[in-house]
Amino acid sequence: MKKKLVSALLCTSMAASLLVGCGGAASEGGVDPDAVDETEEVEAESAEAEVVTNTFGDPNGTHLEMWTFVELHGQHYGVMAEEWNKQHPDNTIEITCTTYPYGDMHTKLLTALEAGTGAPDICDVEVGQFPNVVEGLDQWLVPLNDYAKDYLDTMVTSRMETYQGEDGNYYGAPYHVGATVMYYNVAAMSEAMGLSQDEVIAKIDAVKTWDDYAKLGEEYLGTVNEEGKYWTSVDTGGVDWLWIAMAENGDDWTGGFDNPANVNIDSVKTMLTMQQDWLKSGLAEVSPDGHVDLEAGFQNIMDHNIVSFPKAMWYMSRFTNYMPDEKGNWYIAKCPVFKAGQKCSVGIGGTGTVVTQQSENKDLAAEFTCWAKMSEEGEQHIWDTLGFDVCNSALWNDDAFAHDDNNQYNQFFINYPYDVLSDIGMENIGKISVVSISPTINEYFCTTTLNQVLEDPDYSVDDALEEAQNAVDMEQ
């Protein structure tokens, strides 16, 4: 493998904060993680300045080393190790989970993979960093297909494909779907519009297209007699809205593994033009500090300056962690589409867990990793503790799992989140590839293109996308 990958990783770790979905709230540059605070997670993730090491399980069992950049992820593996040992008394494990700062961990991992020594058995890899790590394919990583086979029929295909190599094998086990949904402040809408909660929800549920969405926004704003109030906000520091547009139209600006990147496409153009129209009409504002997933964005939501916006389901933890007083105000719904029949969601953000070829216990490490991330036991703990929308769709309609009223997220929102996910359906969750050109695309859009067209709604979208394409072409 080329040594230049290490330096590329350093650049990528900076750009990752701009990568869709992993923009982290409190994160140091906004690198998600998956958000634990998320979950996606939390500020902690890259903001962690110290190395934290914890060992779990049976001291007499097979020892495994695991690296992560989110301490809660490591704790998840600790809990699952204890459960594994209960179920496998003749094949127990002891796992040491080490949490490094985000950039340090990814650089350390890639250096170890290139050197052929020093890598852990198991390691978390943030989705923006995955293209670097998966370049080694089975020279560096263990294909997980055989170990995940008992779960693949019910795992969300698009999310598994996010951690796929050029050879078609799966090299990462996901924490969550990251399905994009719409969040609506029903309490604020009800107060302004003079309608009951049920009447507002009926209007939201009637929204099918982006035109419907804009019309409901106009109706809401027509009843608000206060300056500084908007229907939604648009981000200059994140490309989530554009991922939605691409997924709905079946586009992928990265070109995947086989084709050149093309950002000058109709789906992106249509979304940016629509957002410019919203800004001009007063339907939308530019998100304070450029993103709803930053402190100023949280405050804007708590001030009820906006009452609707799209974001991945992992954003639920942003509410519980940073906006607890909003409990009972918010309703989750499917995203509008441009045309009937289109996919209405896209998986955003994420962390895939890999098993390295350097492990002396590859089979056990891979079997444990897939079980801890895909089994009913693993998914239950991920949902209860991390607040992620789990990838094993078999649980979405399991009443004991999806409708558990002791779960903090079921308590926080007006409706059950998994009812929305089930309504979306696994087949309607799109995927935008994360490949080597992805950081370049995201960085250019978040530093240049989105500021051009959203800070100045009269700026030519055509010109902005042509400039972006030229910048991308120089890198590919």
C-alpha positions as CSV (number, residue, x, y, z in Angstrom):
1,M,0.0,0.0,0.0
2,K,1.2,3.5,-0.8
3,K,2.7,5.4,2.1
4,K,0.9,8.5,0.9
5,L,-2.3,7.1,2.5
6,V,-1.1,8.1,5.9
7,S,-0.7,11.7,5.0
8,A,-4.0,11.5,3.1
9,L,-5.6,10.2,6.3
10,L,-4.4,13.3,8.2
11,C,-6.1,15.5,5.7
12,T,-9.2,13.3,5.6
13,S,-9.5,13.5,9.4
14,M,-9.8,17.3,9.1
15,A,-12.3,17.0,6.3
16,A,-14.3,14.4,8.1
17,S,-15.9,17.0,10.3
18,L,-17.6,18.2,7.1
19,L,-18.6,14.7,6.1
20,V,-22.3,14.3,6.0
21,G,-23.9,13.0,9.1
22,C,-20.8,12.8,11.1
23,G,-20.8,16.4,11.9
24,G,-20.8,16.5,15.4
25,A,-22.4,18.5,17.6
26,A,-20.2,19.0,20.2
27,S,-17.4,17.3,18.5
28,E,-14.2,19.0,18.2
29,G,-14.4,19.7,14.6
30,G,-17.7,18.2,14.3
31,V,-16.5,14.7,13.5
32,D,-19.3,12.6,14.4
33,P,-18.7,9.6,15.3
34,D,-21.6,7.9,15.2
35,A,-22.9,9.8,17.4
36,V,-23.3,8.6,20.5
37,D,-23.7,11.2,22.2
38,E,-25.1,9.6,20.2
39,T,-24.4,8.9,20.3
40,E,-22.9,9.8,16.8
41,E,-21.3,10.9,19.5
42,V,-20.8,13.0,20.9
43,E,-18.7,15.5,21.5
44,A,-16.8,13.3,23.2
45,E,-15.6,11.6,20.4
46,S,-13.0,13.5,18.8
47,A,-12.8,15.9,21.7
48,E,-11.3,13.2,23.9
49,A,-7.8,14.2,24.7
50,E,-6.9,11.2,26.8
51,V,-6.5,7.6,26.1
52,V,-9.0,5.5,28.1
53,T,-8.5,1.7,28.5
54,N,-11.0,-0.7,30.0
55,T,-10.8,-4.5,30.1
56,F,-13.9,-6.7,30.3
57,G,-14.8,-10.3,30.3
58,D,-13.1,-13.5,31.4
59,P,-9.4,-13.2,32.4
60,N,-9.0,-16.8,31.4
61,G,-10.7,-16.4,28.1
62,T,-9.2,-15.6,24.7
63,H,-7.9,-12.1,24.8
64,L,-8.9,-9.5,22.1
65,E,-7.8,-6.0,21.6
66,M,-10.3,-3.4,20.4
67,W,-9.7,0.3,19.5
68,T,-12.4,2.9,19.2
69,F,-12.7,6.7,19.3
70,V,-15.9,6.8,21.4
71,E,-15.7,5.4,24.9
72,L,-19.4,4.4,24.8
73,H,-18.6,2.1,21.9
74,G,-16.0,0.4,23.9
75,Q,-18.4,0.0,26.8
76,H,-20.9,-1.6,24.4
77,Y,-18.3,-4.2,23.6
78,G,-17.7,-4.7,27.3
79,V,-21.3,-5.4,28.0
80,M,-21.5,-7.7,25.0
81,A,-18.4,-9.6,26.1
82,E,-20.0,-10.4,29.4
83,E,-23.2,-11.6,27.6
84,W,-21.1,-13.6,25.1
85,N,-19.4,-15.4,28.0
86,K,-22.7,-16.3,29.5
87,Q,-23.8,-17.9,26.3
88,H,-20.4,-19.5,25.4
89,P,-18.9,-20.8,28.6
90,D,-16.6,-23.0,26.7
91,N,-15.3,-20.2,24.4
92,T,-15.1,-17.1,26.6
93,I,-13.3,-13.9,25.8
94,E,-11.6,-11.1,27.6
95,I,-11.6,-7.8,25.6
96,T,-9.5,-4.7,26.2
97,C,-11.1,-1.6,24.7
98,T,-8.9,1.4,24.2
99,T,-10.4,4.8,23.3
100,Y,-8.1,7.2,21.4
101,P,-8.8,10.7,20.1
102,Y,-10.4,10.5,16.7
103,G,-7.5,11.5,14.5
104,D,-4.9,9.6,16.5
105,M,-6.8,6.4,16.4
106,H,-7.4,6.4,12.6
107,T,-3.8,7.4,11.9
108,K,-2.5,4.7,14.3
109,L,-4.7,2.1,12.7
110,L,-3.6,2.9,9.1
111,T,0.0,3.0,10.1
112,A,-0.2,-0.4,11.7
113,L,-2.0,-1.9,8.7
114,E,0.6,-0.6,6.3
115,A,3.4,-1.8,8.6
116,G,1.8,-5.3,8.9
117,T,2.2,-5.2,12.7
118,G,0.7,-3.5,15.7
119,A,-3.0,-3.5,14.7
120,P,-5.7,-4.6,17.1
121,D,-8.0,-7.5,16.6
122,I,-11.1,-5.3,16.3
123,C,-11.3,-1.6,15.4
124,D,-14.0,1.1,14.8
125,V,-13.6,3.0,11.6
126,E,-15.6,6.2,11.0
127,V,-17.3,6.2,7.7
128,G,-15.3,9.1,6.3
129,Q,-12.1,7.2,7.0
130,F,-13.3,3.9,5.7
131,P,-12.1,4.4,2.1
132,N,-8.5,4.6,3.4
133,V,-8.7,1.5,5.5
134,V,-10.7,-0.6,3.0
135,E,-8.0,0.0,0.3
136,G,-6.2,-3.0,1.8
137,L,-9.2,-5.2,1.3
138,D,-8.5,-8.7,2.5
139,Q,-4.8,-7.9,2.8
140,W,-5.6,-5.8,5.9
141,L,-9.2,-6.7,6.9
142,V,-11.2,-9.9,7.4
143,P,-14.2,-10.2,5.1
144,L,-17.3,-10.5,7.4
145,N,-19.7,-12.1,4.9
146,D,-19.5,-15.6,6.4
147,Y,-19.7,-14.4,10.0
148,A,-22.7,-12.1,9.2
149,K,-24.6,-14.7,7.1
150,D,-27.1,-15.5,9.8
151,Y,-28.2,-11.8,10.0
152,L,-27.9,-10.6,6.4
153,D,-31.5,-11.4,5.4
154,T,-32.7,-8.8,7.8
155,M,-29.8,-6.3,7.9
156,V,-30.4,-3.1,5.9
157,T,-28.6,-3.7,2.6
158,S,-27.7,-0.1,1.9
159,R,-26.0,0.2,5.2
160,M,-24.0,-3.0,4.8
161,E,-23.0,-1.8,1.4
162,T,-21.5,1.3,2.9
163,Y,-18.7,-0.9,4.3
164,Q,-18.2,-2.9,1.2
165,G,-15.0,-3.2,-0.7
166,E,-14.5,-3.2,-4.5
167,D,-14.6,-7.0,-4.4
168,G,-18.1,-7.0,-3.1
169,N,-17.2,-8.3,0.4
170,Y,-18.4,-6.6,3.6
171,Y,-15.5,-5.4,5.7
172,G,-17.3,-3.4,8.4
173,A,-20.2,-4.1,10.8
174,P,-22.4,-1.0,11.2
175,Y,-23.8,0.5,14.4
176,H,-26.8,2.1,12.9
177,V,-28.9,2.8,9.7
178,G,-28.6,6.6,10.1
179,A,-31.9,6.8,8.3
180,T,-32.8,10.4,7.5
181,V,-36.2,11.6,8.7
182,M,-38.0,14.8,9.3
183,Y,-38.3,16.3,12.8
184,Y,-41.4,18.5,13.4
185,N,-42.1,20.7,16.5
186,V,-45.8,19.9,16.9
187,A,-46.1,21.9,20.1
188,A,-44.9,25.1,18.5
189,M,-47.0,24.5,15.4
190,S,-50.1,23.7,17.4
191,E,-49.7,26.9,19.5
192,A,-49.1,29.1,16.4
193,M,-51.8,27.6,14.2
194,G,-54.5,27.2,16.9
195,L,-54.8,23.5,16.2
196,S,-54.8,20.5,18.4
197,Q,-51.8,18.2,18.4
198,D,-53.7,15.6,16.5
199,E,-54.8,18.1,13.9
200,V,-51.1,19.2,13.4
201,I,-50.0,15.6,13.1
202,A,-52.6,14.9,10.5
203,K,-51.3,17.8,8.4
204,I,-47.7,16.6,8.8
205,D,-48.7,13.0,7.8
206,A,-50.4,14.5,4.7
207,V,-47.1,15.9,3.4
208,K,-45.9,13.6,0.6
209,T,-43.8,15.9,-1.6
210,W,-41.4,18.8,-1.1
211,D,-44.2,21.1,-2.6
212,D,-46.5,19.8,0.2
213,Y,-43.8,20.5,2.7
214,A,-43.4,24.1,1.5
215,K,-47.1,24.7,1.5
216,L,-47.4,23.5,5.1
217,G,-44.6,25.8,6.0
218,E,-46.3,28.7,4.4
219,E,-49.5,27.9,6.3
220,Y,-47.5,27.8,9.6
221,L,-45.7,31.1,8.9
222,G,-48.9,32.7,8.0
223,T,-50.0,32.3,11.6
224,V,-46.8,33.4,13.3
225,N,-46.6,37.0,14.3
226,E,-43.0,37.2,15.3
227,E,-39.8,38.1,13.6
228,G,-37.0,35.6,13.3
229,K,-39.3,32.6,12.9
230,Y,-38.9,30.2,10.0
231,W,-40.2,26.9,8.8
232,T,-36.8,25.3,8.5
233,S,-33.1,26.1,8.1
234,V,-30.6,25.1,5.5
235,D,-27.0,24.1,6.2
236,T,-23.8,25.6,4.8
237,G,-21.7,23.3,6.9
238,G,-23.2,19.9,5.9
239,V,-24.5,18.2,2.8
240,D,-27.3,16.1,4.3
241,W,-30.0,17.9,2.2
242,L,-28.1,17.1,-0.9
243,W,-27.7,13.4,0.0
244,I,-31.5,13.3,0.5
245,A,-32.0,14.7,-3.0
246,M,-29.6,12.3,-4.6
247,A,-31.1,9.3,-2.8
248,E,-34.6,10.2,-3.9
249,N,-33.4,10.5,-7.5
250,G,-31.1,7.5,-7.5
251,D,-28.0,9.5,-8.0
252,D,-24.5,9.3,-6.4
253,W,-22.1,12.1,-7.0
254,T,-19.1,10.0,-6.0
255,G,-19.5,7.7,-8.9
256,G,-18.9,4.7,-6.6
257,F,-15.8,2.5,-7.2
258,D,-16.1,2.4,-11.0
259,N,-17.0,5.9,-12.3
260,P,-15.7,9.4,-11.9
261,A,-17.3,11.8,-9.5
262,N,-19.9,14.1,-10.9
263,V,-21.4,16.8,-8.6
264,N,-23.0,18.8,-11.4
265,I,-26.2,16.7,-11.4
266,D,-29.9,17.6,-11.6
267,S,-30.8,16.3,-8.2
268,V,-28.3,18.5,-6.4
269,K,-29.2,21.4,-8.7
270,T,-32.9,21.0,-7.9
271,M,-32.4,20.9,-4.1
272,L,-30.1,23.9,-4.1
273,T,-32.5,25.9,-6.3
274,M,-35.4,25.0,-4.0
275,Q,-33.5,26.1,-1.0
276,Q,-32.6,29.4,-2.6
277,D,-36.3,29.9,-3.3
278,W,-37.1,29.2,0.4
279,L,-34.5,31.7,1.5
280,K,-35.9,34.4,-0.7
281,S,-39.4,33.8,0.4
282,G,-38.6,33.7,4.1
283,L,-39.6,30.1,4.5
284,A,-36.0,29.2,5.5
285,E,-33.0,30.7,7.1
286,V,-29.3,29.7,7.0
287,S,-28.6,27.6,10.1
288,P,-26.7,29.6,12.7
289,D,-23.0,28.6,12.5
290,G,-24.0,26.7,9.4
291,H,-25.4,23.5,10.9
292,V,-28.3,22.3,13.1
293,D,-25.8,19.9,14.7
294,L,-23.8,22.6,16.5
295,E,-24.5,24.5,19.7
296,A,-26.0,27.5,17.9
297,G,-28.2,25.1,16.0
298,F,-29.4,23.5,19.2
299,Q,-30.2,26.9,20.6
300,N,-32.1,27.9,17.5
301,I,-34.2,24.8,17.8
302,M,-34.9,25.4,21.5
303,D,-35.9,29.0,20.7
304,H,-38.4,27.6,18.2
305,N,-37.0,29.7,15.5
306,I,-37.4,26.7,13.2
307,V,-40.0,24.0,13.6
308,S,-38.9,21.4,11.1
309,F,-35.7,20.0,9.6
310,P,-34.3,16.7,8.2
311,K,-31.7,14.8,10.0
312,A,-30.6,11.2,10.6
313,M,-32.3,9.2,13.3
314,W,-29.2,9.3,15.4
315,Y,-30.0,13.0,15.9
316,M,-32.5,11.8,18.5
317,S,-29.7,11.7,21.0
318,R,-28.9,15.4,20.3
319,F,-32.4,16.1,21.7
320,T,-32.0,14.0,24.8
321,N,-28.4,15.2,25.5
322,Y,-28.6,18.9,24.5
323,M,-32.3,19.8,24.4
324,P,-34.0,17.9,27.2
325,D,-36.6,20.5,27.7
326,E,-38.0,19.8,24.3
327,K,-39.3,16.4,25.5
328,G,-42.9,15.8,24.2
329,N,-42.7,18.6,21.6
330,W,-41.3,16.7,18.6
331,Y,-42.8,14.3,16.1
332,I,-40.8,12.2,13.6
333,A,-42.0,11.6,10.0
334,K,-40.8,10.4,6.7
335,C,-39.0,12.9,4.4
336,P,-40.9,14.4,1.5
337,V,-40.0,13.3,-2.0
338,F,-39.8,15.1,-5.3
339,K,-42.0,12.5,-7.0
340,A,-44.2,9.7,-5.8
341,G,-42.5,6.4,-5.7
342,Q,-39.0,7.7,-4.9
343,K,-36.9,6.5,-1.9
344,C,-37.7,8.7,1.0
345,S,-34.6,8.3,3.1
346,V,-30.8,7.9,3.0
347,G,-28.3,6.5,5.5
348,I,-26.1,9.2,6.9
349,G,-23.0,9.0,9.1
350,G,-21.8,5.9,10.8
351,T,-19.0,3.8,12.1
352,G,-18.1,0.4,10.8
353,T,-16.2,-2.1,13.0
354,V,-13.5,-4.1,11.3
355,V,-11.5,-7.2,12.1
356,T,-7.8,-7.1,11.1
357,Q,-5.9,-9.8,9.4
358,Q,-3.2,-9.3,12.0
359,S,-5.5,-10.9,14.7
360,E,-4.3,-14.2,16.0
361,N,-8.0,-15.1,16.6
362,K,-9.7,-13.8,13.4
363,D,-12.5,-16.3,13.5
364,L,-13.5,-15.6,17.1
365,A,-13.0,-11.8,16.7
366,A,-15.2,-11.7,13.5
367,E,-17.9,-13.9,15.0
368,F,-18.0,-11.9,18.1
369,T,-18.0,-8.6,16.3
370,C,-20.9,-9.5,14.0
371,W,-22.9,-11.0,16.9
372,A,-22.3,-7.9,19.0
373,K,-23.5,-5.6,16.2
374,M,-26.2,-7.6,14.5
375,S,-27.8,-10.0,16.9
376,E,-31.0,-9.3,18.8
377,E,-28.9,-9.0,22.0
378,G,-26.5,-6.6,20.4
379,E,-29.1,-4.5,18.7
380,Q,-31.1,-4.2,21.9
381,H,-28.1,-2.8,23.8
382,I,-27.2,-0.4,20.9
383,W,-30.8,1.0,20.9
384,D,-31.1,1.3,24.7
385,T,-27.7,2.7,25.3
386,L,-26.5,4.4,22.2
387,G,-29.8,5.4,20.8
388,F,-29.1,4.3,17.2
389,D,-31.7,3.1,14.7
390,V,-30.5,-0.5,14.5
391,C,-29.8,-2.2,11.2
392,N,-31.5,-5.5,11.9
393,S,-34.9,-4.7,10.5
394,A,-36.4,-7.8,12.1
395,L,-36.6,-5.8,15.3
396,W,-38.4,-2.8,13.8
397,N,-41.8,-4.4,14.2
398,D,-41.0,-6.3,17.4
399,D,-43.4,-4.7,19.9
400,A,-41.2,-5.5,22.9
401,F,-38.2,-3.8,21.2
402,A,-39.8,-1.0,19.3
403,H,-42.5,0.0,21.7
404,D,-40.7,-0.3,25.0
405,D,-41.9,2.7,27.0
406,N,-38.9,2.5,29.3
407,N,-36.7,3.5,26.4
408,Q,-35.7,7.2,26.7
409,Y,-36.2,7.9,23.0
410,N,-39.7,6.4,23.0
411,Q,-40.4,8.6,26.0
412,F,-39.0,11.8,24.4
413,F,-40.8,11.9,21.1
414,I,-44.6,12.1,20.4
415,N,-44.5,8.9,18.3
416,Y,-42.4,5.7,18.3
417,P,-39.3,6.2,16.2
418,Y,-39.4,2.6,14.9
419,D,-42.9,3.1,13.6
420,V,-41.4,5.7,11.3
421,L,-38.5,3.5,10.3
422,S,-40.9,0.5,9.6
423,D,-43.1,2.8,7.5
424,I,-40.1,3.9,5.5
425,G,-39.1,0.3,4.9
426,M,-35.6,-1.1,4.3
427,E,-35.9,-0.8,0.5
428,N,-36.6,2.9,0.7
429,I,-33.3,3.8,2.4
430,G,-30.8,5.0,-0.2
431,K,-27.0,5.0,0.0
432,I,-24.4,7.5,-1.2
433,S,-21.0,5.9,-1.5
434,V,-18.2,6.9,0.7
435,V,-15.0,6.5,-1.5
436,S,-11.6,8.2,-1.8
437,I,-13.0,11.3,-3.5
438,S,-15.7,11.8,-0.8
439,P,-13.7,14.1,1.5
440,T,-12.8,16.3,-1.4
441,I,-16.4,16.7,-2.5
442,N,-17.7,17.3,1.0
443,E,-14.9,19.8,1.9
444,Y,-15.4,21.9,-1.2
445,F,-19.2,22.0,-0.8
446,C,-19.0,22.9,2.9
447,T,-16.3,25.6,2.5
448,T,-17.3,27.0,-0.9
449,T,-20.4,25.9,-2.8
450,L,-23.0,26.0,-0.1
451,N,-21.8,29.4,1.1
452,Q,-22.0,30.7,-2.4
453,V,-25.5,29.6,-3.2
454,L,-27.2,29.9,0.3
455,E,-25.5,32.9,1.7
456,D,-26.3,34.6,-1.6
457,P,-29.6,33.2,-2.9
458,D,-29.1,35.0,-6.2
459,Y,-25.8,33.3,-6.9
460,S,-26.1,31.0,-10.0
461,V,-26.4,27.4,-8.9
462,D,-25.2,26.3,-12.4
463,D,-22.0,28.4,-12.0
464,A,-21.4,27.1,-8.4
465,L,-21.8,23.5,-9.5
466,E,-19.5,23.9,-12.5
467,E,-16.9,25.4,-10.2
468,A,-17.3,22.5,-7.8
469,Q,-16.9,20.0,-10.6
470,N,-13.7,21.7,-11.7
471,A,-12.3,21.4,-8.2
472,V,-13.3,17.8,-7.9
473,D,-11.8,17.0,-11.3
474,M,-8.4,18.4,-10.2
475,E,-8.4,15.7,-7.4
476,Q,-9.5,12.7,-9.3
